[in-house]
Amino acid sequence: MAVWDDLVGQERVSAQLAAAAKDADALVTTVAGGGQAASGSRMTHAWLFTGPPGSGRAEAARAFAAALQCVSPDRALGGEPGCGFCEGCHTALIGTHADVEFVRTDLLSIGVKETRDLVRRAQLSPVTGRWQVIVLEDADRLTEGAGNVLLKAVEEPAPRTVWLLCAPSLEDVLPTIRSRCRHLSLRTPPVDAVADLLVRRDGVDPALAASVARATQGHIDRARRLATDERARARRAAVLKLPVRLGDVGAGLRAAQELIDAAGDDAKEVAEVTDEKETEELRAALGAQAGGRLPRGTAGAMKELQDRQKRRSTRTQRDSLDLALLDLTGFYRDVLALQFGAGAEIANEDVRDSVERVARESRPESTLRRMEAIGACREALARNVAPLLAVESMAMALRAG
């Protein structure tokens, strides 16, 4: 299985990356033999992958990193790099290759200190592989200062270093950085292709795979989570009940509180195992006995970890709440489709009765205002407005129509 096989619905991008990997392979071989690099190479030192959430930006970058490190003997016989089976491909794909660094954050931003560490690593020569590859999955979360630090590394790259940056859109990256990167734009994968991936790779029942792929409109990660996590499906079902529970002000406020509580529970569930493991590992590293007190002078390190975990919990709760708002947007999009008689297949087929009820009892103008209210709530949350206040305001706007 080639490394490109899991890039769902991205045939054009896969072809471009495969061609660049082939040129990169030839470049390394030529330079190592004392020759000169050929002109017109499709390989470059910095790449920017953009696309909507769930399109597979990180997967594309990971596949390209694996192809760059491919050591398959078939290459000598004219085979394409990126076989998916050799040690270089395998270790890059699972994240253990010595010369491939994957950077993702579970916090709200990536700061200057972390970026300087990356830049220092990028100056090193490859240890065992053919390239030193840095995959920055959350380039849109770089602070302004961190972006300026990264810019210097992209402007003056080391000879065998490749930067792979991922972001939702070009506007999420500093203009000075994106102008120095080769840009690849990914599209939202087709629903049928996502369902096929869930069946083929994750062993999901075909009917369930089709349902969750349609519900998430081609978002690969969300579809996989819905397909494999019953609690996630239960939370989504609770969110989609909100539009029919807004009979009075009290019901709207209760629904808002429940939405916040559900996001908090989701964040807590995600964090519990990770936080406990991190805490125990740090205690052991600091020399604390099981159940005993920390050694003198180490309390600061534990406090720093707790602060980081708190920031991570804030981001996880915000992300969970944003997913709930996306589900609500999808609900009203289905309502609008029925009101206009579009004839398109609705995404939320499992709650069709509720969708049809809201469509009968309201007009398209009201549906559009409700969708705008959800968008305004998402923007308010992005500006750090108190979540409960933002969601209560949205609930009242949904009730008013």
C-alpha positions in Angstrom: 0.0 0.0 0.0 1.5 3.3 -1.1 1.7 6.2 1.4 -0.8 8.1 -0.8 -3.6 5.6 -0.4 -5.2 7.2 2.7 -5.4 10.7 1.1 -9.1 10.5 0.5 -10.4 12.3 -2.6 -7.1 14.2 -3.1 -5.8 12.7 -6.4 -4.4 15.9 -7.7 -2.5 16.6 -4.5 -1.2 13.0 -4.4 0.1 13.3 -7.9 1.9 16.5 -7.2 3.5 15.2 -4.1 4.5 11.9 -5.7 6.2 13.9 -8.5 8.0 16.1 -6.0 9.2 13.1 -4.0 10.6 11.5 -7.2 12.5 14.7 -7.9 13.7 14.9 -4.3 15.0 11.3 -4.6 16.9 12.1 -7.8 18.2 15.3 -6.2 19.7 13.5 -3.2 21.2 10.8 -5.4 22.7 13.3 -7.8 24.2 15.6 -5.1 25.6 12.6 -3.2 27.3 11.5 -6.4 29.0 14.9 -6.8 26.7 16.1 -9.6 24.6 19.2 -9.9 20.8 19.4 -9.2 18.7 19.5 -12.3 16.8 22.7 -13.1 13.0 22.6 -13.1 12.8 20.3 -10.1 9.4 20.0 -8.5 11.0 19.7 -5.1 11.4 22.7 -2.8 12.4 23.2 0.9 9.0 24.6 2.2 5.5 23.5 1.6 2.1 24.8 2.8 -0.9 22.5 2.9 -4.2 24.2 3.3 -7.8 23.0 3.3 -11.0 22.9 5.3 -11.0 21.0 8.6 -11.1 17.2 8.0 -9.7 17.4 4.5 -6.5 15.6 5.5 -3.9 18.3 5.6 -1.8 16.5 8.2 -2.2 13.2 6.5 -0.9 14.6 3.2 2.1 16.1 5.0 2.8 12.8 6.8 2.6 10.8 3.6 5.0 13.3 1.8 7.4 13.0 4.8 7.3 9.2 4.4 7.9 9.4 0.7 10.9 11.6 1.2 12.4 9.0 3.6 11.6 6.0 1.4 14.4 3.5 1.1 12.7 0.8 -0.9 15.1 -1.1 -3.2 12.4 -0.8 -5.9 13.5 2.8 -6.4 16.7 1.6 -8.0 14.6 -0.2 -10.6 12.5 2.9 -11.4 9.9 2.5 -8.6 8.2 5.5 -7.1 9.3 6.6 -3.6 6.6 6.2 -1.0 6.1 2.4 -1.1 4.6 2.4 2.4 6.4 -0.8 3.5 10.1 0.0 3.9 11.6 1.1 7.2 11.8 4.7 6.1 8.1 4.9 5.1 6.9 2.9 8.1 8.8 4.8 10.8 7.8 8.1 9.3 4.1 7.2 9.1 4.0 6.1 12.8 6.1 9.0 14.0 9.3 7.3 15.1 11.7 8.3 12.3 14.8 10.0 13.7 14.7 12.6 11.0 11.0 13.4 10.9 9.6 15.8 13.6 5.8 16.1 13.9 4.7 19.2 15.8 1.1 19.6 16.9 -0.2 21.5 19.9 -3.1 20.9 22.3 -2.8 24.4 23.5 -4.2 27.6 22.1 -1.0 28.8 20.4 2.7 27.9 19.6 5.1 30.3 21.2 8.6 31.6 20.4 10.4 29.2 22.6 9.0 26.1 20.9 9.6 27.6 17.5 13.3 28.4 18.3 13.8 24.7 19.3 12.4 23.7 15.9 14.6 26.1 14.1 17.7 24.7 15.9 16.7 21.2 15.0 16.1 22.2 11.3 19.8 23.2 11.1 21.0 19.7 11.8 21.9 17.2 9.0 19.8 14.1 8.7 21.0 11.3 11.0 19.7 8.2 9.2 17.3 9.5 6.6 17.6 11.3 3.3 16.1 14.6 4.6 15.5 16.4 7.8 11.7 16.9 7.8 9.7 19.2 10.1 5.9 18.8 9.9 4.1 21.7 11.7 0.5 20.6 11.8 -0.8 23.7 13.5 1.0 26.5 11.6 -2.1 28.7 12.1 -1.5 28.7 15.9 1.9 30.3 15.7 2.0 33.6 17.6 3.3 36.6 15.7 6.7 36.3 17.4 6.9 32.6 16.6 6.0 33.3 13.0 8.9 35.8 12.7 11.3 33.2 14.2 10.1 30.6 11.7 10.4 33.1 8.8 14.2 33.3 9.2 14.5 29.5 9.0 12.3 29.3 5.9 14.3 32.2 4.3 17.6 30.5 4.8 17.0 26.8 4.8 19.6 24.1 5.6 20.6 22.1 2.5 18.7 18.9 3.4 15.8 20.3 5.5 12.2 20.4 4.4 9.4 22.3 6.2 5.8 21.0 5.8 3.3 23.5 7.2 -0.4 22.9 7.6 -3.1 25.5 8.1 -6.8 25.9 7.2 -6.2 28.7 4.7 -3.5 31.0 3.3 -4.8 33.8 5.4 -3.9 31.9 8.6 -0.2 32.1 7.8 2.0 35.2 7.7 2.3 36.6 4.1 6.1 36.6 4.4 6.0 32.8 5.2 3.4 31.7 2.7 5.2 33.6 -0.1 8.2 31.3 0.5 6.3 28.1 0.4 4.9 25.9 -2.4 1.1 25.9 -1.8 -1.1 22.8 -2.1 -4.8 23.2 -1.5 -6.9 20.2 -0.4 -10.6 19.9 -0.9 -13.3 18.4 1.3 -13.3 14.7 0.6 -16.4 13.1 -1.0 -18.8 11.5 1.5 -18.6 8.1 -0.3 -14.8 8.1 -0.2 -14.8 8.8 3.5 -17.3 6.0 4.2 -15.1 3.7 2.1 -12.0 4.6 4.1 -13.8 3.9 7.4 -14.9 0.5 6.2 -11.5 -0.4 4.6 -9.1 0.9 7.3 -11.2 1.0 10.5 -13.5 -2.0 10.0 -16.6 0.1 10.5 -20.0 -1.3 9.5 -20.8 0.0 6.0 -24.2 1.4 7.1 -22.7 3.2 10.1 -19.8 4.5 8.0 -22.2 5.9 5.4 -24.3 7.6 8.1 -21.4 9.3 9.9 -19.7 10.3 6.7 -22.9 12.0 5.6 -23.5 13.6 9.0 -20.0 15.1 9.1 -20.0 16.1 5.4 -16.7 14.5 4.6 -14.8 15.5 7.8 -12.5 12.4 8.1 -11.5 12.7 11.8 -15.0 13.6 13.0 -16.5 10.8 11.0 -14.0 8.3 12.5 -14.7 9.5 16.0 -18.5 9.2 15.5 -18.1 5.8 14.0 -15.9 4.4 16.9 -17.1 6.3 19.9 -20.7 5.7 21.1 -20.5 8.6 23.6 -19.6 11.0 20.8 -22.7 9.9 18.9 -24.8 10.4 22.1 -23.5 13.9 22.5 -24.2 14.8 18.9 -27.7 13.4 19.3 -28.2 15.7 22.3 -27.0 18.7 20.5 -29.4 18.1 17.5 -32.3 18.1 19.9 -31.7 21.7 20.8 -33.6 23.3 17.9 -36.9 21.7 19.0 -36.4 22.5 22.7 -36.5 26.3 22.4 -40.2 26.6 23.4 -39.6 29.4 26.0 -36.8 31.4 27.5 -36.2 29.0 30.4 -35.9 26.1 28.0 -33.5 28.0 25.9 -31.3 28.9 28.8 -31.3 25.3 30.1 -30.3 24.0 26.7 -27.4 26.5 26.6 -26.2 25.3 30.0 -26.4 21.7 28.9 -24.4 22.5 25.8 -21.7 24.0 27.9 -21.7 21.1 30.3 -21.5 18.6 27.5 -18.4 20.4 26.1 -16.9 20.4 29.5 -17.5 16.7 30.1 -16.0 16.0 26.7 -12.9 18.0 27.5 -12.6 16.3 30.9 -12.9 12.8 29.4 -10.2 13.6 26.9 -7.9 15.1 29.5 -8.2 12.7 32.4 -6.0 9.9 31.1 -3.4 12.2 29.6 -3.2 14.5 32.6 -2.7 11.6 35.0 0.0 10.0 32.9 1.9 13.3 32.5 1.7 14.0 36.2 3.0 10.6 37.2 5.8 10.7 34.7 6.9 14.1 35.9 6.8 13.0 39.6 8.9 10.0 38.7 11.4 12.2 36.8 11.6 14.6 39.7 12.4 11.8 42.1 9.1 11.7 44.1 8.2 8.5 45.8 4.8 6.9 45.1 2.2 8.8 47.1 4.9 11.0 48.7 5.8 14.7 48.5 7.8 16.3 45.8 11.5 16.9 46.5 12.4 20.4 47.6 12.7 22.9 44.8 10.6 21.0 42.2 7.2 22.5 42.9 7.7 25.0 40.1 8.0 22.3 37.5 4.7 20.7 38.7 3.0 24.1 38.7 4.1 24.6 35.1 2.7 21.3 34.0 -0.6 22.0 35.8 -0.9 25.4 34.0 -0.2 23.7 30.7 -2.9 21.1 31.4 -5.3 23.9 32.3 -4.7 25.7 29.0 -5.1 22.4 27.1 -8.4 21.8 28.8 -9.6 25.3 27.8 -8.7 24.5 24.1 -10.3 21.1 24.2 -13.5 22.5 25.7 -13.6 25.3 23.1 -13.0 22.8 20.3 -15.7 20.5 21.6 -18.2 23.4 21.8 -17.2 24.5 18.3 -18.0 21.0 16.9 -21.4 21.2 18.6 -22.0 24.5 16.8 -21.0 23.0 13.5 -23.5 20.2 14.1 -26.2 22.8 14.7 -25.2 24.7 11.5 -25.5 21.4 9.6 -29.0 20.9 11.1 -30.2 24.3 9.9 -28.6 23.8 6.5 -30.7 20.7 6.1 -33.8 22.8 7.2 -32.9 25.4 4.5 -32.5 22.7 1.8 -36.0 21.4 2.6 -37.6 24.9 2.7 -36.1 25.7 -0.8 -37.0 22.2 -2.1 -33.4 21.7 -3.2 -33.9 18.0 -3.5 -30.4 17.3 -2.2 -29.8 14.5 0.3 -29.8 15.9 3.8 -26.8 15.3 6.1 -28.7 14.6 9.3 -30.9 11.8 8.0 -31.1 10.3 11.5 -33.1 13.3 12.8 -35.1 13.9 9.7 -38.4 14.2 11.7 -36.9 17.2 13.6 -35.5 18.8 10.5 -38.9 18.5 8.7 -40.7 19.9 11.7 -38.5 23.0 12.0 -38.7 23.4 8.2 -42.6 23.4 8.4 -42.8 25.8 11.3 -40.4 28.5 10.1 -39.5 30.4 6.9 -36.1 30.5 5.1 -35.5 34.0 6.3 -35.6 32.8 9.9 -33.4 29.8 9.1 -30.7 32.1 7.6 -30.9 34.4 10.7 -30.4 31.3 12.9 -27.4 30.2 11.0 -26.0 33.7 11.3 -26.5 33.6 15.1 -24.5 30.3 15.3 -21.7 31.9 13.2 -21.8 35.0 15.6 -21.5 32.6 18.6 -18.4 30.9 17.0 -16.8 34.3 16.4 -17.5 35.4 20.0 -15.9 32.3 21.4 -12.9 32.9 19.2 -12.6 36.4 20.8 -12.6 34.7 24.3 -16.1 35.8 25.2 -17.4 33.8 28.2 -18.8 30.5 26.7 -22.0 30.5 28.6 -22.8 34.1 27.8 -22.1 33.5 24.1 -24.2 30.3 23.9 -27.1 31.8 25.9 -27.2 34.7 23.4 -27.2 32.3 20.5 -30.0 30.2 22.1 -32.2 33.3 22.4 -31.5 34.2 18.8 -32.4 30.7 17.7 -35.7 30.9 19.6 -36.5 34.3 18.1 -35.8 33.1 14.6 
